[in-house]
Amino acid sequence: MPESNSIRKDRDVLISQVRKQDGSIAVAVRVPGETARVVKDAESVYALALKAANGGKNLQAVIDAKGLGETIDLEAAYAEGQMLPPITHPDPAHLHLTGTGLTHLGSAATRDAMHKKTTEAAEETLTDSMRMFRMGLEGGKPKAGEKGVQPEWFYKGNGTAAVAPGQPLTSPSFAEDGGEEPEMAGIYIISDKGVPYRLGFAVANEFSDHKTERVNYLWLAHSKLRQASFGPEIRIGAAPDDIRGTSRILRGGKVLWEKPFLSGEANMSHSFANLEYHHFKYGLFREPGDVHVHMFGTATLSFGDGIRTEAGDVFEIEARDFGLALRNPLAIAAEEEIAIHQL
């Protein structure tokens, strides 16, 4: 990035957070391929975004007003375990991890195979997954002023389930599987007036239990109550229509599985606007000051290719122009006894 006091307005901008030695947060910005610089006197991405939302300004204008300071080596910070999620909330209970599924062209194939009944009669009948997918094809991209069909929707957890880039995604001891889902996530903040504002988009790993989901579609909610990771950087602004990335799994330092994935509206059965509307139409999700990380689905799963992950495997997801690759090792939690006590 050129040595100026503001961001170049003709380039895409990436924003991230690094944990400093004293425990405070350094907010870093850069354009792809260039060195990051610290935003002066910025407490966090959350603080910058809330100021922008409440002041009716865009995020870049708020950053420009702060000015840019020293350079920061994001690769080194990543290697040293200092990268944070690119947005955090002072109270993790007010950051929401949610998502939508069956939103991408081709995404029904893997899901349909997972949920297909074995009887001959069921083979001739569309599964709920395929019905949902077709509904999206027919009504997921409404014209301006019209309301489109609502998608499959699920809840993953709050900020306590948001794992920093580089840190382990931990599968519960009771889980049947811990598998990656390479997705794009929209990052949002709610203004003091209850208005949702989108900061931009980030690469995400919508970590799920596909074996549990396969047993019965009604267990989808259980399979999604898992950790997730996103970042390390947020690409400020609108997403490209055609997003191309790569998802891979490393085992013992070698590539076990690798496959390209597609996202962006050119590769989706729903528009981002339709998916956003059906999330934020609920007043519950327009609480002032809250942060939302909403994952938009995928058509690419290693599980669909017969891969069974193991502790120590490393998930790596990257997409062009979205910054550093998202990397997380897989860990398996120890068994714990859950006792319910009477008060």
Secondary structure as UniProt FT lines:
FT   TURN            9..10
FT   STRAND          14..19
FT   TURN            21..22
FT   STRAND          25..30
FT   TURN            32..33
FT   STRAND          36..39
FT   TURN            40..41
FT   HELIX           45..55
FT   HELIX           59..66
FT   STRAND          68..72
FT   HELIX           74..79
FT   TURN            80..81
FT   HELIX           92..94
FT   STRAND          95..101
FT   TURN            105..106
FT   HELIX           107..115
FT   HELIX           120..123
FT   HELIX           128..139
FT   TURN            144..145
FT   STRAND          152..158
FT   HELIX           159..161
FT   STRAND          162..163
FT   TURN            165..166
FT   STRAND          169..171
FT   TURN            173..174
FT   STRAND          182..190
FT   TURN            192..193
FT   STRAND          196..205
FT   HELIX           210..215
FT   HELIX           217..219
FT   HELIX           220..224
FT   STRAND          228..230
FT   STRAND          234..236
FT   STRAND          243..251
FT   TURN            252..253
FT   STRAND          254..263
FT   HELIX           265..267
FT   HELIX           272..280
FT   HELIX           283..286
FT   TURN            288..289
FT   STRAND          291..295
FT   HELIX           303..305
FT   TURN            311..312
FT   STRAND          314..319
FT   TURN            320..321
FT   STRAND          326..332
//
